[in-house]
Amino acid sequence: MTRVPISKAREHLADLGNRVALQGERVVIERRGKNLFALVPVEDVELLERLEDKLDLDAIRSAKGEPSKPWSQVKKTLGL
């Protein structure tokens, strides 16, 4: 994975975008040596979304077997 300081990323955004979109490269943008964000191919984002959906569905299926809680208890737990 390529790491680029944000100052250089500003100067080379079009090139970085092409490398991500056309070559599937992943680029981490850093500031003062700390990760700020990543440029990743759309396919990676779509895969992450599918994985999140699957995890959510698994959690729903698992929770179906649990007894329900009264709304008043849920509000109290959430501090509402």
Secondary structure, DSSP 8 states (H G I E B T S, - for coil): -EEEEHHHHHHTHHHHHHHHHHH---EEEEETTEEEEEE--HHHHHHHHHHHHHHHHHHHHHHHTS----HHHHHHHHT-
